[in-house]
């Protein structure tokens, strides 16, 4: 997919499943359930051992151009700290790159290869820097230290900023974030914690479906 199409798809879907785990096999299984439940944008964090294996496996299995709905998904890499890791993730099949902070060289590398990049930021200065460097979406991170009203405050001086809160997003506050102006949200442990605790990954699909329905209600 071309860069603008990927960004458009992320915004259209409105949710990114941020997946962590103990092995690439576990993360692939979680991703499969999230996709089955309707969350079609998957971020595999590079804190997962052999995370690039998971990204490669998912990128081979899923494509947004797939004829069958069940095989459509956009796979990206998260917790990317430097340009070297970003390039490795892209070569493994990552369609987008997410970082916890603003790293100039990482953003430049992603722009060089026309791959959407979403660096994390907390302050107006960091958000402005990310925009100046060419970030497509700015991840408001950690989101759980803010209220949804922060987006209106950010968009006062920076109305052009595309903000994606990540961290602390739940079924209870999803609608608040979307209605406050978030272009998408990153959903982490709330999606997978119960499934991991019970070792029943089908719970991820069920929770993902609840998120999809909550998102639909929020944008009506």
C-alpha angles and dihedrals in degrees: 000000000000118000097254091048092054093049090047091051093050091051092045093051091044096200135077120195107220106205130196129170148146097266142013090250091056093048092048089053092049091048092050090054093046090052091047088053092053107264101125101180115075128189115194109199118226089228087081112098108253089003092164089065090057092047091050093048093049094044089054092049101042133048131166088225093057115129093225118069091221091061096051119105142123115234122202142166127248138192089038106169103178144016094258091059091044092055092047090051092049091050088051090057105270110157094196138016128224124191132188092227143014110282111174097205093048091053092046092051093050091049090049090059094037094243119146112250128198113188122190121247140169106185137055089245092054092046092049091049091050091051093048090052091052106261112169096206128009116222110220099218134216089017094184092074091062139062119230089252088074089080092063089049091051093047091054093078095015109039090158094063118113105212126198114183114211127182123048096027111146141165088264097057103026093098091048092056094046094047090047089062108269110154089210140341132231113228116201134157095001088068098050111019097091092044092051092046092052095033088232108126093183086077087071091062090050093049092045090054090052089053092050091053092046090051092050090052091048095055097044 
